[in-house]
Amino acid sequence: MMLATILLQAAASAVFGKAAAALGAAIAALAGAFGIGKIGKSTMEAIARQPESAGNLRTSMIIAAGMVEGAALFAIIVALLVVLNS
């Protein structure tokens, strides 16, 4: 009787763990997309104000977007590892 209870609790927590990891991956992807969108928007506004600095702004935008994308990708990989290990 005790073993059945423990197995049922373990199965339930594995399902919740997978659901939470999937939700975390989705939130990370959405947050990364939102962050890169804000970076692009701000850069375009800055280029509209000062067109002569477009090259420097574009370089900064690409670096910042890469950092945001890297952080989001790292979060997604961690969430997927949780799904595979649970």
Beta strands, then each sheet from edge to edge (+ up, - down):
end
